[in-house]
Amino acid sequence: MTGGMMLLEILVAALLIIGAAFTLIGSYGLVKLDQPMKRLHAPTKASTLGVGSLLLASMIHAFASGDASLHELLVMAFLFVTAPISGNFIAKVHLHRQRGGKELPPPPEEKNWATYAEQ
């Protein structure tokens, strides 16, 4: 085994351990945090870094073994694009539901005012 190959295996192992640790921390935070706004940070930050690290380890291993593929890169890009958007939607739903049964104010005459405006 060459020194370069051993270094790649150590890098892949380190990325797998880091990814597993971040994913475990994100899962634990999702279960243990009590409020939805606190709960958002666990899957959108820690788990995204965990899955990103696992996918990076998979990419490095695939390129080192000669089975190069960019599927992992596409999955990682999709994950990093969609995680903040889904976190934003979850936060908006929480804020809408937190308002309770209060009557909403009438929207202004403008067509594109806010999310509370009825079309």
Buried (B, 14 or more C-beta within 10 A) or exposed (E): EEEEEEEBBEBBEEBBEBBBBBBEBBBEBBEEBEEBEEBBBBBBBBBBBBBBBBBBBBBBBBBBEEEEEEEBEEBBEEBEEEBEEEBEEBBEEBEEEEEEEEEEEEEEEEEEEEEEEEE
